[in-house]
Amino acid sequence: MFQSDLFKGKTVLVTGGGSGIGFAIAKKYLQLGAEVVISSRKEEKLKVASDQLNAFGKCRYAVCDIRLPEQTEAVVADILQHEGKLDILINNAGGQFPSPAENISPKGFAAVVNNNLNGTWNITYAAANKIFIPQNSGVIVNIIAQMFRGFPGMAHTGAARAGVENLTKTLAVEWSKYHINVNAIAPGFIQSSGMEQYPEEFKKGMEDVVPAKRLGTVDEVADLTVFLSSPAANYITGETVYIDGGQRLWGDLWKM
Ligand SMILES: NC(=O)c1ccc[n+]([C@@H]2O[C@H](COP(=O)([O-])OP(=O)(O)OC[C@H]3O[C@@H](n4cnc5c(N)ncnc54)[C@H](OP(=O)(O)O)[C@@H]3O)[C@@H](O)[C@H]2O)c1
């Protein structure tokens, strides 16, 4: 689908790259010639993943909890030291749990917002200030979630992802003078390791509320990610692209 050397000479950081969508994104960049650093909290998982990914190209891992600014600063400094630059940041790390809004405690709400919104900002802030702004170039792709009609059943992540979507627009404008492109991808239901963690009851009949009548694949999200960070998308910035089989336009997310 893409030229095999499309990202030759480029360095990519994929947060949450040790599993699911992030792993598929990392693999795609490697297949297209990039050097990739994957990061997340669990070293053992990252080690196994980077060993697998090394079959496709040069990949290494770095442990980094995006909730901790000292760790996001450190991972960016580490990339500067080892790779010498960063061209593309994929903000994919995140997590949430399904719950009726009234059962989400302030602590649980804050935890999800802290991870999915503040964590995204922590790594973005570090990458922009330490690398993208000084080098006068960069691409940021934020993986958010389909929350076009709100996010009934996951109020915390809906609020956090809406925050990231707004941040995407703001940064696209503010940082265009540094030649930094910022876009977001909003996946609907994607068959992935993240999806497997949800209860069976919750997932029952999911395909039925998607006009495409199936879940999306991690490779489909990866293809969109590489497109948005490729020269073909140079004039696209501040945009959110939905990849949801039309689900945002029709049907309930899940039984309330
Ligand atoms: N699957 C879907 O249908 C779907 C739909 C919409 C949006 N999304 C979003 O897409 C992203 C990838 O999802 P997925 O399905 O591939 O799920 P996943 O396998 O659970 O991936 C999430 C990744 O984020 C990492 N992570 C979580 N918290 C982190 C933190 N504080 N610091 C650093 N890394 C952290 C996890 O690794 P560690 O545990 O090692 O930290 C994990 O590798 C997530 O943000 C998810 O919410 C998924």
The ligand as an ORCA input file, in Angstrom:
! r2SCAN-3c Opt
* xyz 0 1
  N      -9.217     -1.162     20.942
  C     -10.149     -0.263     20.730
  O     -11.265     -0.572     20.327
  C      -9.849      1.209     20.978
  C     -10.804      2.131     20.593
  C     -10.556      3.479     20.806
  C      -9.382      3.886     21.395
  N      -8.462      2.961     21.783
  C      -7.233      3.448     22.385
  O      -6.151      3.080     21.560
  C      -4.982      2.894     22.375
  C      -4.421      1.493     22.159
  O      -5.406      0.566     22.555
  P      -5.263     -1.020     22.460
  O      -6.581     -1.526     22.107
  O      -4.081     -1.382     21.659
  O      -5.051     -1.367     24.014
  P      -3.799     -1.878     24.858
  O      -3.193     -3.084     24.242
  O      -4.274     -1.940     26.271
  O      -2.766     -0.690     24.690
  C      -2.607      0.349     25.583
  C      -1.112      0.539     25.768
  O      -0.888      1.722     26.555
  C       0.125      1.448     27.503
  N      -0.115      2.345     28.632
  C      -1.241      2.462     29.380
  N      -1.071      3.384     30.340
  C       0.197      3.865     30.185
  C       0.984      4.818     30.880
  N       0.520      5.471     31.948
  N       2.227      5.067     30.439
  C       2.728      4.424     29.369
  N       2.054      3.496     28.682
  C       0.799      3.211     29.105
  C      -0.010     -0.033     27.860
  O       1.237     -0.620     28.225
  P       1.718     -0.788     29.759
  O       0.610     -1.471     30.486
  O       2.983     -1.570     29.654
  O       1.970      0.594     30.278
  C      -0.466     -0.613     26.516
  O       0.640     -1.068     25.752
  C      -5.415      3.145     23.817
  O      -5.173      4.485     24.168
  C      -6.903      2.854     23.747
  O      -7.610      3.423     24.791
  C      -8.664      1.640     21.582
*
